[in-house]
């Protein structure tokens, strides 16, 4: 199981065990690990979500809304949102970032029916933040359906 899929409580417990074993193994190592552990815990605490509803798929160019909410691990952050067809082709993106956008809000995907077909789509989101180090966390993907 990957760290991204582990429950936060289990990940914190595993991190505590790892820190404890490092402290026993080598005092010099233990002194340098609190900073790395802090970054690891900030990665776990950084959260976000993007929601989008099923909708109508019309001819021509159109937009489809989404809502987002983030709690990044640092003050400099950005959120990239991708609308992906069932075949894996990215058809639209949204972009929010600190300084211009609040930590919660709304965005829109723009796309045209000439290059896209109705069906199931995945909404994927990548949260990036900087707290002296750059961190990237993929948020839980969502599936939506756009019907004619």
C-alpha positions in Angstrom: 0.0 0.0 0.0 1.4 3.5 -0.9 1.7 6.3 1.6 -0.9 8.3 -0.3 -3.5 5.6 0.4 -2.7 5.1 4.1 -5.0 6.6 6.6 -3.5 9.7 8.2 -3.6 8.0 11.7 -1.8 5.0 10.4 0.8 7.1 8.6 1.4 9.2 11.8 1.8 6.0 13.8 4.3 4.6 11.3 6.2 7.9 11.3 6.4 7.8 15.2 7.8 4.3 15.1 10.4 5.3 12.5 11.4 8.3 14.5 11.7 6.2 17.6 13.9 3.6 15.9 16.2 6.4 14.5 16.6 7.9 18.0 17.8 4.4 19.3 20.0 3.7 16.3 22.1 6.9 16.2 21.9 10.1 18.2 23.5 12.0 15.3 20.9 10.8 12.9 18.1 11.6 15.4 19.2 15.2 15.6 18.9 15.7 11.9 15.5 13.9 11.5 13.1 16.3 13.3 13.1 18.7 10.3 12.5 15.8 7.9 9.8 14.5 10.2 8.2 17.9 10.3 8.0 18.1 6.5 6.5 14.6 6.5 3.8 15.6 9.0 3.1 18.8 7.1 2.6 16.7 4.0 0.0 14.5 5.8 -1.8 17.6 7.3 -2.0 19.4 3.9 -5.4 18.6 2.5 -7.7 19.6 -0.2 -10.6 18.6 -2.3 -12.2 19.4 -5.6 -15.8 18.7 -6.3 -17.7 18.8 -9.6 -21.2 17.6 -10.4 -22.5 15.6 -13.4 -23.8 17.8 -16.1 -25.0 18.4 -19.6 -22.8 18.0 -22.6 -23.8 20.5 -25.4 -22.6 21.1 -28.9 -20.0 23.9 -29.2 -17.8 25.3 -26.6 -18.9 25.2 -23.0 -17.7 25.5 -19.4 -18.3 23.2 -16.5 -17.9 24.4 -12.9 -16.0 22.9 -9.9 -15.5 23.9 -6.3 -12.2 23.6 -4.4 -11.0 23.8 -0.9 -7.3 23.5 0.2 -5.4 23.5 3.5 -1.8 23.6 2.2 1.2 23.0 4.4 2.7 26.4 3.7 1.8 29.9 2.7 2.9 29.7 -1.0 0.6 27.2 -2.7 -1.0 26.4 -6.0 -3.8 24.0 -7.1 -3.9 22.5 -10.6 -7.2 20.8 -11.6 -7.4 18.5 -14.7 -10.4 17.3 -16.5 -9.5 13.9 -18.1 -11.4 11.8 -20.6 -11.9 8.1 -20.0 -9.1 7.3 -22.4 -6.6 9.4 -20.4 -6.5 12.5 -22.6 -6.5 15.7 -20.6 -9.1 18.1 -22.1 -9.1 21.0 -19.8 -7.3 22.5 -16.7 -8.1 24.9 -13.9 -5.5 26.8 -11.9 -5.7 28.5 -8.5 -2.9 30.0 -6.5 -2.1 32.0 -3.3 -2.0 35.7 -3.8 -4.8 35.7 -6.2 -7.3 33.0 -5.1 -8.7 32.2 -1.7 -8.2 28.7 -0.1 -11.7 27.9 -1.1 -13.7 28.9 -4.1 -14.9 28.0 -7.6 -13.4 27.5 -11.0 -14.4 26.5 -14.5 -13.3 24.0 -17.1 -13.5 25.2 -20.7 -13.8 22.7 -23.5 -15.4 22.2 -26.9 -17.5 19.4 -28.2 -15.6 19.3 -31.5 -12.7 17.6 -29.8 -14.5 15.9 -26.8 -17.3 13.4 -26.5 -19.9 13.0 -23.7 -19.2 10.3 -21.1 -17.3 9.8 -17.9 -14.5 12.1 -16.9 -12.0 12.2 -14.0 -11.3 15.4 -12.2 -7.7 15.1 -10.9 -6.1 17.7 -8.7 -2.5 18.5 -7.7 -1.7 20.6 -4.7 1.8 22.1 -4.5 3.2 24.2 -1.7 6.5 25.7 -0.5 7.5 26.0 3.1 11.2 26.2 2.4 10.9 23.0 0.4 8.6 22.2 -2.4 5.9 19.6 -1.8 3.4 18.0 -4.2 0.3 16.0 -3.2 -2.3 14.5 -5.5 -5.7 14.9 -4.1 -8.5 12.3 -4.2 -9.7 12.1 -7.9 -13.4 12.4 -8.7 -15.5 10.9 -11.5 -18.2 12.9 -13.2 -20.5 12.2 -16.1 -21.4 14.7 -18.8 -24.4 13.6 -20.9 -26.1 15.0 -24.0 
